[in-house]
């Protein structure tokens, strides 16, 4: 990149097509914080400063390019903007994809599949009682017959006896 035989425009083109592409490969998957965005922009400014070399201000006096001058050179196409454009392109690709493709399924997956789980505070004596009641009430509903009333009363007595015995064990 320091050769004077290659024009600065060609060097910038090589940077944008080859170097930047390698640096942001698979960047649509990384999470960008403001700190990491700034590091990426610093990296890009460093490369462009090397390509454009020093700016002559007077005879025998040179200075490095300022940030706003570098922004004018790259014409607002900074590395962070390129990463965000790739993300949008990838998102569009996912949305056009068939629903049975793994990448689309993974992108639309929600943790837990909307199953509500109990927290540690919710699990306790009341949930044990509820489990016992639910188990016996299912038996009552699943076996209807002519003597339903008698069976229901026996089942409710059994449930109450089990709940009472569990309460005694807890105490």
C-alpha positions in Angstrom: 0.0 0.0 0.0 3.0 2.3 0.2 4.0 2.0 -3.5 3.9 5.3 -5.3 3.3 3.5 -8.6 -0.3 2.6 -7.6 -2.8 5.4 -7.5 -4.5 6.3 -4.3 -7.9 5.6 -5.9 -6.8 2.1 -6.8 -5.5 1.6 -3.2 -8.8 2.7 -1.8 -10.6 0.4 -4.2 -8.4 -2.5 -3.0 -9.2 -1.6 0.6 -12.9 -1.5 0.1 -13.2 -4.7 -2.0 -10.5 -6.9 -0.4 -9.4 -5.8 3.0 -12.8 -4.5 4.3 -14.6 -7.6 3.1 -12.2 -9.8 5.0 -12.5 -7.7 8.2 -16.3 -7.8 8.2 -16.8 -11.4 7.1 -19.8 -12.8 9.0 -20.2 -9.5 10.8 -23.9 -9.7 10.5 -23.9 -12.1 13.4 -21.8 -10.1 15.9 -23.3 -7.7 18.4 -22.0 -4.2 17.9 -21.6 -2.0 20.9 -20.8 1.7 20.6 -17.3 0.8 21.8 -16.7 -1.9 19.2 -18.2 0.4 16.5 -15.6 3.1 17.4 -12.8 0.6 17.3 -13.9 -0.5 13.8 -13.9 3.1 12.7 -10.5 3.8 14.2 -9.1 0.8 12.3 -10.6 2.1 9.1 -9.2 5.6 9.6 -5.8 4.1 10.2 -5.8 2.2 7.0 -7.0 5.2 5.0 -4.4 7.5 6.5 -1.7 5.0 5.4 -3.1 4.9 1.9 -3.5 8.7 1.5 -0.2 9.5 3.2 0.6 12.9 4.7 -0.9 16.1 3.5 1.4 18.9 2.5 0.5 22.2 4.1 3.6 24.3 3.4 7.1 23.7 2.0 8.6 20.9 4.0 5.6 20.8 6.4 3.2 17.8 6.4 0.4 16.7 8.7 -1.8 13.6 8.9 -5.3 13.7 7.6 -8.1 14.7 10.1 -11.1 12.5 10.7 -13.5 14.7 8.8 -11.1 14.6 5.8 -11.1 10.8 5.9 -14.9 10.8 6.0 -15.0 12.9 2.9 -12.6 10.5 1.2 -14.6 7.4 2.0 -17.9 9.3 1.2 -19.9 8.1 4.2 -19.3 4.5 3.4 -17.6 3.6 6.7 -17.1 0.1 7.9 -19.9 0.2 10.5 -22.4 1.3 7.8 -21.2 -1.6 5.6 -21.8 -4.0 8.5 -25.3 -2.7 9.1 -26.1 -2.9 5.4 -25.0 -6.6 5.4 -27.3 -7.2 8.4 -30.3 -5.8 6.6 -29.4 -7.8 3.5 -29.2 -11.0 5.5 -32.5 -10.2 7.3 -34.2 -9.8 3.9 -32.6 -13.1 2.8 -34.0 -14.9 5.9 -37.5 -13.4 5.4 -37.6 -14.6 1.7 -36.4 -18.1 2.7 -38.7 -21.0 2.8 -40.2 -21.7 6.2 -38.8 -25.2 6.5 -35.1 -24.0 6.1 -33.0 -24.3 9.3 -31.7 -20.8 9.2 -35.2 -19.3 9.1 -36.5 -21.7 11.9 -33.6 -20.6 14.1 -34.1 -16.9 13.4 -37.8 -17.2 14.3 -37.3 -19.5 17.4 -38.3 -18.1 20.7 -36.8 -19.6 23.9 -39.1 -21.8 25.8 -41.7 -22.1 23.1 -44.0 -19.8 25.1 -44.2 -22.4 27.9 -44.7 -20.7 31.2 -42.4 -22.1 33.9 -42.8 -21.7 37.6 -40.1 -19.8 39.5 -38.5 -21.3 42.6 -40.8 -19.2 44.8 -43.9 -20.5 43.1 -43.0 -24.2 43.5 -43.8 -25.3 47.0 -46.6 -26.8 49.1 -49.4 -25.2 47.1 -48.1 -26.7 43.8 -47.9 -30.2 45.4 -51.5 -29.9 46.6 -52.6 -28.8 43.2 -50.8 -31.7 41.5 -52.5 -34.2 43.8 -55.9 -32.6 43.2 -55.4 -32.5 39.5 -54.3 -36.2 39.3 -57.4 -37.4 41.2 -59.8 -35.0 39.4 -58.6 -36.4 36.1 -59.4 -39.9 37.3 -62.9 -38.8 38.2 -63.6 -37.2 34.9 -62.1 -40.0 32.8 -64.3 -42.8 34.3 -67.9 -41.6 34.2 -70.5 -44.2 34.9 -73.9 -44.8 36.6 -72.4 -44.5 40.1 -70.5 -41.2 39.3 -71.7 -39.4 42.4 -70.5 -42.1 44.7 -67.1 -42.3 42.9 -66.7 -38.5 42.9 -67.3 -38.3 46.6 -64.8 -41.1 47.3 -62.2 -39.4 45.0 -62.7 -36.1 46.8 -62.3 -37.8 50.2 -59.1 -39.5 48.9 -57.7 -36.2 47.6 -58.5 -34.5 50.9 -56.8 -37.4 52.9 -53.7 -37.2 50.7 -53.5 -33.4 51.0 -53.9 -33.6 54.8 -51.2 -36.3 55.1 -48.8 -34.2 52.9 -49.4 -31.2 55.1 -48.6 -33.3 58.2 -45.3 -34.4 56.6 -44.3 -30.8 55.7 -45.0 -29.7 59.3 
